Amino acid sequence: MDLSDARWVKSSFSGDNGGNCVEVAELRGVTDGQAELVAVRDSKDPDGPKLFFTPAEWDAFLNGVKADEFGPSLGDR
C-alpha cells in the first residue's frame, strides 16, 4: 500500500524528547473523503511495519484506552 501521501500525526501523549512515540494517519477514500482505514506506526521506524484498523476498530481501541481497559493508566506508572 502506498502511504507516501499519508499525513502522519504524533500522539498527543508523546513528548519532544523522542522515546516511545506512536503516529497515526487517516487513509481517506477517493469518493467521500471519509476515513477508510487508520494506519499506526512507530515514529522511530517510519519505514517499518504499520498496523491498519477500520475506523470502528480504532474507535473501539480509543474507547478502551479511555476506559482504562488495558491496565494501569499512564499516571500510575
CNS distance restraints for C-alpha pairs under 8 A (distance, minus, plus):
assign (resid   6 and name CA) (resid  25 and name CA) 6.09 0.50 0.50
assign (resid   6 and name CA) (resid  26 and name CA) 7.39 0.50 0.50
assign (resid   6 and name CA) (resid  27 and name CA) 6.74 0.50 0.50
assign (resid   7 and name CA) (resid  25 and name CA) 5.57 0.50 0.50
assign (resid   7 and name CA) (resid  26 and name CA) 7.42 0.50 0.50
assign (resid   8 and name CA) (resid  23 and name CA) 5.78 0.50 0.50
assign (resid   8 and name CA) (resid  24 and name CA) 5.36 0.50 0.50
assign (resid   8 and name CA) (resid  25 and name CA) 4.64 0.50 0.50
assign (resid   9 and name CA) (resid  23 and name CA) 5.14 0.50 0.50
assign (resid   9 and name CA) (resid  24 and name CA) 5.27 0.50 0.50
assign (resid   9 and name CA) (resid  25 and name CA) 6.29 0.50 0.50
assign (resid  10 and name CA) (resid  14 and name CA) 6.90 0.50 0.50
assign (resid  10 and name CA) (resid  21 and name CA) 6.88 0.50 0.50
assign (resid  10 and name CA) (resid  22 and name CA) 5.84 0.50 0.50
assign (resid  10 and name CA) (resid  23 and name CA) 4.24 0.50 0.50
assign (resid  10 and name CA) (resid  24 and name CA) 6.50 0.50 0.50
assign (resid  10 and name CA) (resid  43 and name CA) 7.62 0.50 0.50
assign (resid  11 and name CA) (resid  21 and name CA) 6.72 0.50 0.50
assign (resid  11 and name CA) (resid  22 and name CA) 5.60 0.50 0.50
assign (resid  11 and name CA) (resid  23 and name CA) 5.87 0.50 0.50
assign (resid  11 and name CA) (resid  24 and name CA) 7.42 0.50 0.50
assign (resid  14 and name CA) (resid  18 and name CA) 7.82 0.50 0.50
assign (resid  14 and name CA) (resid  20 and name CA) 7.35 0.50 0.50
assign (resid  14 and name CA) (resid  21 and name CA) 5.48 0.50 0.50
assign (resid  14 and name CA) (resid  22 and name CA) 7.52 0.50 0.50
assign (resid  15 and name CA) (resid  19 and name CA) 7.97 0.50 0.50
assign (resid  18 and name CA) (resid  44 and name CA) 7.99 0.50 0.50
assign (resid  19 and name CA) (resid  44 and name CA) 7.87 0.50 0.50
assign (resid  20 and name CA) (resid  42 and name CA) 7.60 0.50 0.50
assign (resid  20 and name CA) (resid  43 and name CA) 7.83 0.50 0.50
assign (resid  20 and name CA) (resid  44 and name CA) 7.78 0.50 0.50
assign (resid  21 and name CA) (resid  42 and name CA) 6.09 0.50 0.50
assign (resid  21 and name CA) (resid  43 and name CA) 5.52 0.50 0.50
assign (resid  21 and name CA) (resid  44 and name CA) 7.27 0.50 0.50
assign (resid  22 and name CA) (resid  40 and name CA) 6.89 0.50 0.50
assign (resid  22 and name CA) (resid  41 and name CA) 5.89 0.50 0.50
assign (resid  22 and name CA) (resid  42 and name CA) 5.00 0.50 0.50
assign (resid  22 and name CA) (resid  43 and name CA) 5.72 0.50 0.50
assign (resid  23 and name CA) (resid  40 and name CA) 5.70 0.50 0.50
assign (resid  23 and name CA) (resid  41 and name CA) 5.37 0.50 0.50
assign (resid  23 and name CA) (resid  42 and name CA) 6.27 0.50 0.50
assign (resid  23 and name CA) (resid  43 and name CA) 5.93 0.50 0.50
assign (resid  24 and name CA) (resid  38 and name CA) 6.86 0.50 0.50
assign (resid  24 and name CA) (resid  39 and name CA) 5.59 0.50 0.50
assign (resid  24 and name CA) (resid  40 and name CA) 4.57 0.50 0.50
assign (resid  24 and name CA) (resid  41 and name CA) 6.60 0.50 0.50
assign (resid  25 and name CA) (resid  38 and name CA) 5.78 0.50 0.50
assign (resid  25 and name CA) (resid  39 and name CA) 5.15 0.50 0.50
assign (resid  25 and name CA) (resid  40 and name CA) 6.59 0.50 0.50
assign (resid  26 and name CA) (resid  35 and name CA) 5.62 0.50 0.50
assign (resid  26 and name CA) (resid  36 and name CA) 7.55 0.50 0.50
assign (resid  26 and name CA) (resid  37 and name CA) 6.16 0.50 0.50
assign (resid  26 and name CA) (resid  38 and name CA) 4.66 0.50 0.50
assign (resid  26 and name CA) (resid  39 and name CA) 6.37 0.50 0.50
assign (resid  27 and name CA) (resid  35 and name CA) 5.44 0.50 0.50
assign (resid  27 and name CA) (resid  36 and name CA) 5.88 0.50 0.50
assign (resid  27 and name CA) (resid  37 and name CA) 5.20 0.50 0.50
assign (resid  27 and name CA) (resid  38 and name CA) 5.92 0.50 0.50
assign (resid  27 and name CA) (resid  39 and name CA) 7.11 0.50 0.50
assign (resid  28 and name CA) (resid  33 and name CA) 5.38 0.50 0.50
assign (resid  28 and name CA) (resid  34 and name CA) 5.34 0.50 0.50
assign (resid  28 and name CA) (resid  35 and name CA) 4.20 0.50 0.50
assign (resid  28 and name CA) (resid  36 and name CA) 5.47 0.50 0.50
assign (resid  28 and name CA) (resid  37 and name CA) 7.12 0.50 0.50
assign (resid  29 and name CA) (resid  33 and name CA) 5.11 0.50 0.50
assign (resid  29 and name CA) (resid  34 and name CA) 5.73 0.50 0.50
assign (resid  29 and name CA) (resid  35 and name CA) 6.14 0.50 0.50
assign (resid  29 and name CA) (resid  36 and name CA) 5.76 0.50 0.50
assign (resid  35 and name CA) (resid  55 and name CA) 6.73 0.50 0.50
assign (resid  36 and name CA) (resid  54 and name CA) 6.39 0.50 0.50
assign (resid  36 and name CA) (resid  55 and name CA) 6.75 0.50 0.50
assign (resid  37 and name CA) (resid  52 and name CA) 6.31 0.50 0.50
assign (resid  37 and name CA) (resid  53 and name CA) 5.52 0.50 0.50
assign (resid  37 and name CA) (resid  54 and name CA) 4.73 0.50 0.50
assign (resid  37 and name CA) (resid  55 and name CA) 6.01 0.50 0.50
assign (resid  38 and name CA) (resid  52 and name CA) 5.59 0.50 0.50
assign (resid  38 and name CA) (resid  53 and name CA) 5.09 0.50 0.50
assign (resid  38 and name CA) (resid  54 and name CA) 6.08 0.50 0.50
assign (resid  38 and name CA) (resid  55 and name CA) 6.27 0.50 0.50
assign (resid  38 and name CA) (resid  58 and name CA) 6.98 0.50 0.50
assign (resid  39 and name CA) (resid  50 and name CA) 6.37 0.50 0.50
assign (resid  39 and name CA) (resid  51 and name CA) 5.61 0.50 0.50
assign (resid  39 and name CA) (resid  52 and name CA) 4.58 0.50 0.50
assign (resid  39 and name CA) (resid  53 and name CA) 6.50 0.50 0.50
assign (resid  40 and name CA) (resid  50 and name CA) 5.53 0.50 0.50
assign (resid  40 and name CA) (resid  51 and name CA) 5.12 0.50 0.50
assign (resid  40 and name CA) (resid  52 and name CA) 6.46 0.50 0.50
assign (resid  41 and name CA) (resid  45 and name CA) 7.55 0.50 0.50
assign (resid  41 and name CA) (resid  46 and name CA) 6.59 0.50 0.50
assign (resid  41 and name CA) (resid  48 and name CA) 7.55 0.50 0.50
assign (resid  41 and name CA) (resid  49 and name CA) 6.75 0.50 0.50
assign (resid  41 and name CA) (resid  50 and name CA) 4.87 0.50 0.50
assign (resid  41 and name CA) (resid  51 and name CA) 6.60 0.50 0.50
assign (resid  42 and name CA) (resid  46 and name CA) 6.27 0.50 0.50
assign (resid  42 and name CA) (resid  48 and name CA) 7.65 0.50 0.50
assign (resid  42 and name CA) (resid  50 and name CA) 7.82 0.50 0.50
assign (resid  53 and name CA) (resid  57 and name CA) 5.71 0.50 0.50
assign (resid  53 and name CA) (resid  58 and name CA) 5.81 0.50 0.50
assign (resid  54 and name CA) (resid  58 and name CA) 6.21 0.50 0.50
assign (resid  55 and name CA) (resid  59 and name CA) 6.08 0.50 0.50
assign (resid  56 and name CA) (resid  60 and name CA) 6.17 0.50 0.50
assign (resid  57 and name CA) (resid  61 and name CA) 6.24 0.50 0.50
assign (resid  58 and name CA) (resid  62 and name CA) 6.18 0.50 0.50
assign (resid  59 and name CA) (resid  63 and name CA) 6.04 0.50 0.50
assign (resid  60 and name CA) (resid  64 and name CA) 6.12 0.50 0.50
assign (resid  61 and name CA) (resid  65 and name CA) 6.26 0.50 0.50
assign (resid  62 and name CA) (resid  66 and name CA) 6.20 0.50 0.50
assign (resid  63 and name CA) (resid  67 and name CA) 6.10 0.50 0.50
assign (resid  64 and name CA) (resid  68 and name CA) 6.13 0.50 0.50
assign (resid  64 and name CA) (resid  69 and name CA) 5.18 0.50 0.50
assign (resid  64 and name CA) (resid  70 and name CA) 7.06 0.50 0.50
assign (resid  65 and name CA) (resid  69 and name CA) 6.03 0.50 0.50
assign (resid  65 and name CA) (resid  70 and name CA) 6.47 0.50 0.50
assign (resid  68 and name CA) (resid  72 and name CA) 6.88 0.50 0.50
assign (resid  68 and name CA) (resid  73 and name CA) 6.20 0.50 0.50
assign (resid  72 and name CA) (resid  76 and name CA) 6.04 0.50 0.50
assign (resid  72 and name CA) (resid  77 and name CA) 7.24 0.50 0.50
assign (resid  73 and name CA) (resid  77 and name CA) 7.17 0.50 0.50
